[in-house]
Amino acid sequence: MMKFATLAVRAGQNPNPYNGAVTIPVSLSSTYAYDSFGVMRDNFEYARTDNPSRRALETTLAALENAKYATSFASGQAASTSVLNLLESGDEVVTTSDIYGGTYRLFHDVFKKYGVRFTTAENNTAESIAAKLSERTAIVWAETPSNPLLALLDIAELAGRIENFRNQNGKKPLLAIDNTFSTPALQNPLELGADVVMHSCTKYIGGHSDVVGGAVIVNDETLWEKIRFYQNAAGAVPSPMDCFLLQRGIKTLPLRMKKHGENAYAIANFLRGRQNVEHVFFPGFDDFPGHKIVAKQMRGLPGMVSFCIRGGVREVSQFFGKLQIVILAESLGGTESLICHPATMTHASFPESEQKRAGITQNLIRVSLGIEDTDDLIDDFKNALD
């Protein structure tokens, strides 16, 4: 079996059989000619339903997660919506308090009005999540590492606890893991017992801050057919050019993730030594809660660091204003280092009470480390903090 770096370059990316093109071409046709009445060529009919560029991307994504099926979407939120569309009124989703703000908004401002219940566990431990399971629980939804506090979750332990929980009909909830922060380069949740893996491909998978996309990856054929039905019925599909850009980004994913992690480790250690930094959240520290989980289920460190600056919004604003290399912007996972204020940016959809419960304070800062020179990044942080 090919190893990850080879899969990133070759899976789903064979030379074009018609002309030998090594790079997968961008297929812009919106419709496809039938060979004859009732006979489609390679099952291509209409571009919303399937497209050669999208099929190649989905083949690659499935291979990277060591999975059977991948379904791509126009955004990470569209991918998450497809999973939530598996639910019926009266179903329950159990999740953790530390999740992406857009996911929280999707839960409480969109699906809640359809009669879906959302229950929040006290923390990111398997024990805490399992304690919230009920007869109504249809999905357990988690991020690891989480956004923005980088909390770690033992996927195998949680999968085992869910497996032991069966409702009165003998069914167990689906375990859905948002793998955006880790990417398949560092972690494969399906191999650890998860049923569904989601990605915001906008982030590390695309990796260049120039495309928006999402994906849902599964091994169960029936589950895949339901997700794929929604993809076609709702039409939340990526364009051929989006697929091309994501596929191009994937080729360097293993190289980029290594550098992202190295820079994150260096910056986290630098920040920890600063008197005007109160706390640093980074899974690479030996004393970080759940640190042993990194060695158990991951193949490296994420490129994310969060920290609390001493002071409040005024100090945060002053710090942002002095940065020269690191860019104040939403999103993450690009080649450039990005920094944000979760309380007013990525997690602004959280009510103030929920921010407080989740630990999203006014002095919390989230950093996505890019692939710039490590010394330059340290100097930039030093100058701004000084």
Buried (B, 14 or more C-beta within 10 A) or exposed (E): EEEBBEBBBEBBBEEEEEEEEEEBBBBEEEEBEEEEEEEBEEEBBEBBBBBBBBBBBBBBBBBBBBBBBBBBBBBBBBBBBBBBBBBEEEBBBBBBBBBBBBBBBBBBEEBEEEEBBBBBBEBBBBEBBBEBBEEBBBBBBBBBBBBBBBBBBBBBBBBBBBEEBEBEEEEBBBBBBBBBBBBBBBBBBBBBBBBBBBBBBBBBBBBBBBBBBBBBBBBBEEBBEBBBEBBBEBEBBBBBEBBBBBBBBBBBBBBBBBBBBBBBBBBBBBBBEBEEBBBBBBBBBEEBBBBEBBEEBBBBBBBBBBBBBEBEEEBBEEBBEEBEBBBBBEBBBBBBBBBBBBBEBBBEBBEEEBBEBBBBBBBBBBBBBBBBEBEBBBBBBEEBBE
